[in-house]
Amino acid sequence: MQVPAILVLEDGRVFHGRSFGARGETFGEIVFNTGMTGYQETLTDPSYHRQIVAMTAPHIGNTGVNDDDPESGRIWVAGYVVREPARIPSNWRAQRTLEEELVRQGVVGVAMPGTRALTRHLRDRGAMRAAISTEETDPERLRERVLASPRMSGADLADEVTTEEPYTLHPPEGVPTRFRVAAIDLGIKAMTPQRLAERGCEVTVLPAGTGAEEILATEPDGVFFSNGPGDPAAMDGPVAVMREILDTGTPLFGICFGNQILGRALELGTYKLRFGHRGVNQPVRDVHTGRVHITSQNHGFAVDAPTDGPFDTPYGRAEVSHIGLNDDVVEGLRLLDRPAFSVQYHPEAAAGPHDAAELFDAFCDLMSIQHAQPAKS
């Protein structure tokens, strides 16, 4: 049975609704997601660790929940905000309702009529700390606790979401093994190594704290750095590891957090976006071809890089390869003198779109070229 619930933002804005999911209290940075599909993939994306996610699509839960679509082994969002939950799911793949899954995993949520007003507020004021509670009835007392909760800026969260032990994905039956890839799990989505395996890659997924020597001991043809939560400015360890990989000339590919880590490895800065990019409808332009991809994104930080042409780095020349059309944010980096590139968005894109899936082919092409010539030192 649903009970009253309140959502309190750190600037004092209060929203009232009914509980959706587990009862209790939760704290985190509140952000909004503009996707009209893929709510199960959103909930299980480790990049949402310690965030309360508000969905802008008005109906959530229509297709229920299944055991095939999660992007990880659990729900990672700190809390969930929806306008109108589906009363009865309708899909042949559904195994239980979304609310049943939220209750099962202890995720506190709220269903409320003001999600549009909330989204407009966050666009104007920016992402901020918040809390959902079915227990505290005094908004000001709850706000005091919100103000005492940790900020996302400066947060190093990769170790909280990474795999505890390495594991390996092999190409599916009938697909020959062409390459060995070492994937650094900073909060990896399950579909990413699967997309690589489909292309003939044997993918060894390694914990976030794995050192360069251990990575190279797997004798990879390429190294991949995944998406993940937190502030890239706090990730000195992975940045140092990536620099060691770049020194070897091993082909390198980064997605989302991996793009920000590459930026820092190239001695570029990063900064926090006002409200971030989260959804499956983000337009990105390839600087060289002019082609526009509609992309899936989930990030609150970005790389600060020159967009007017190639620039110098400790690893030779580099360039911004992709730019977001909504706000001109850097959406990709490419080294011109070494086999390394990254994008800020998600080409694996479950539940879609799939415009950028060819980037996995580009990574395989880099590894193919590297087989034919000595690596640069």
Sequence and secondary structure as in RCSB ss.txt:
>XXXX:A:sequence
MQVPAILVLEDGRVFHGRSFGARGETFGEIVFNTGMTGYQETLTDPSYHRQIVAMTAPHIGNTGVNDDDPESGRI
WVAGYVVREPARIPSNWRAQRTLEEELVRQGVVGVAMPGTRALTRHLRDRGAMRAAISTEETDPERLRERVLASP
RMSGADLADEVTTEEPYTLHPPEGVPTRFRVAAIDLGIKAMTPQRLAERGCEVTVLPAGTGAEEILATEPDGVFF
SNGPGDPAAMDGPVAVMREILDTGTPLFGICFGNQILGRALELGTYKLRFGHRGVNQPVRDVHTGRVHITSQNHG
FAVDAPTDGPFDTPYGRAEVSHIGLNDDVVEGLRLLDRPAFSVQYHPEAAAGPHDAAELFDAFCDLMSIQHAQPA
KS
>XXXX:A:secstr
   EEEEEETTS EEEEEE SB SEEEEEEEEE  SS HHHHHT GGGBTEEEEE SSEE TT B SSS SSSS 
 BSEEEESEE SS   TT  B HHHHHHHTT EEEE TTHHHHHHHHHHH SEEEEEESS   HHHHHHHHHTS 
 STT B HHHHS SS EEE   TT    EEEEEEESS  THHHHHHHHTTEEEEEEETT  HHHHHHT  SEEEE
   SB GGG HHHHHHHHHHHHHT  EEEETHHHHHHHHHTT EEEEEEEEEEEEEEEEEETTT  EEEEEEEEE
EEEE   SS EEETTEEEEEEEEETTT  EEEEEESSSSEEEESS TT SS   TTTHHHHHHHHHHHHHHTS  
  
